[in-house]
Amino acid sequence: MISSTAVYPSRSGAMLESDASYEIALSDSSFSKKSVALLKGEQQVIDSGLDYVVIRCSGLVDEKRHPSRFVAHLKSVSNQAPANMLHRLDAVGITAFASESLANQVINASTPNTCSKAEFYQAALDSMDSSLELPEITDTPDKLIDSSLSKKLGYSYRFKHTLELV
């Protein structure tokens, strides 16, 4: 099952796979309605009796979904929030790896090393020689998606740092 890192609550700190489940979300108000709905779907797959792998993907980017395209729609960008992103090639790669090598696992899929959203989006604009400027820069912290379990289980990310994605 392809899921999303949107399952995690809105709070700062590293997010491991064990930090979000349907059971946890039902008793923790920091989980959004969207998170609860996604986690309910994950739980149905887990409870199905079939072998499963749930892959929680970070924000998807590639040549057609270049991050510079999203800057115009941002109201603000934080210099304290991690840029949790995943290239399409790694999304496909980790899906193939999981289908061949894993069973009954929930894993995060996110580029292992990152920078702040402000640095990431500025680099994206610079890479496209864009005249757009970043919106208001804030100091708001946010979650960091920890992809160490997927690496420990044997997946090797093609892109090691989010700045390689731009």
N, C-alpha and C positions, 0 to 999 in steps of 0.2 A: 504494500500500500504506500503510495506517495502521499505524505502529509506535509505539514508546514511547521516551521518554528514559531508560527503565530499561536501555537498551543501554549506557549510559556506565558506566565503572568508578566504584567508591566511593572518590573522592578529591576534595579541594577544588580549586577553580579553575574558570575558565570552560571550558565544553565546546562545542567547535565540531563540526560534522558530521564533519570529518576525524579527530576524536579517537577514533572508534569504527568499526571494520569487523570482519568475520569474521576476516580475516587477522591483524589486530592482536590481537584477543581470544584467538586460539589460542596466542599467545606471551607473553601478559601475564596473570599470575595475579591482578591486581586486578579483572579482569572476572569477574562471578558466572556460575554455570551458566545462570541465566535470561538474562543478557546475551548469552552465547554462543549460546543457542538462538534468541533474537530476531534476532541478527546473522546467523545461518545462514539464517533465513527471508528476511531482507533480501537476502542475497547470492544466494539462489536466484532472487528476482525480478530482481535486477540482471543475472544471468547468463542469463536466459530468452530474450534476443534481442528481447524486446518493449520498446516505449517504456515507461518507468516513472517514477513519482515516489514516493519513500519519505518519508512525513511522520512525524517523531518527535514525538509529542505529549507534553506535560507533564501533570501531574495535572489531570484534568477536573473542572470545577465548573460548577454552574448553580443555579437555584432549587431543584431537587429534590436536588441533590448539594451542598448548602450546606456549606462547610468547617466550620462549627460542629458539625455532626453527627459529625465524625471525632475531635474533641478527647477525648471519653470513652474512645476506644480507644488513645490515644497514651500511651506509657510515659514519654516525655520529649519536650521540644521545645527546639530550639537557638536561641540568639540570634545565632549566627554562620552558620547555614545558610540559604541563600536559599530562599524559598518559590516553587518553580517550578510555576506553575499556568497553566491555559488554560481560558477560558470556552467552553462548548459552542458558542456563536455564532461564536467565532473558529475553533474546530475545523471547523465546517461551512464557514465562510468561506474558510479557507485550503485546504480540500479542493477547493472549487469553483474557487478561483483556480488551484490547481496543475493541476487537470484541464483547464482552458482555456488556461493560459499557460506551463506548464513541461513539459519532457521530460528524462528521464535525469538526474534530480537527487535528492539526499538533502537534506532540509531539517528544521530544528528548528522546532517550533511551540510557543512559550511566550510568555506575556505579557512584553513587552519590558523593563519596569521592575518591580523587586520590592523587597521588604523581607525581614527575617528571618522564619523560620517562627514564632518566638515572637510577633513583632509582628503577623504575618498572622492567626494563630489567635486572638490576643487581640482583634483588630479584628472577627473573625468572631463571637466570643462576644458582644462588645459590641453588634454590629449586631442581634443576636437577643435582646438583654436577658437573656441566659442567666446563671443563677447558678453554672454550672460554672466551675471554676478551671482554669488551665493545669496540666499535670503538671510534674514537675521540669524546671527550665530549665537547659540545659547550654550550654557554650561550644564545642561540637563543630562545626567547619566542614564544609562539604559542597560539592558541585558547583553551579555556576550554569549553567543552560542558556542559551546565547547564541543568540538568534533573529535576529541581524543579517543573516544571509544571506537569510532569507525576506523581510525588509524591503527589502534591496538588490535582490532580484529583482522587487519590486513589490507585495508584499502589505502592506496597511495594517491594522494591528490595530485592532479596534473598542475594545478595552480596553487602555489604555496602561500601566496599573500594577495590580499584583495587589490593592492596597487598593480598587480600583474593583469588584472581584469580590465583595466582601462587602457 
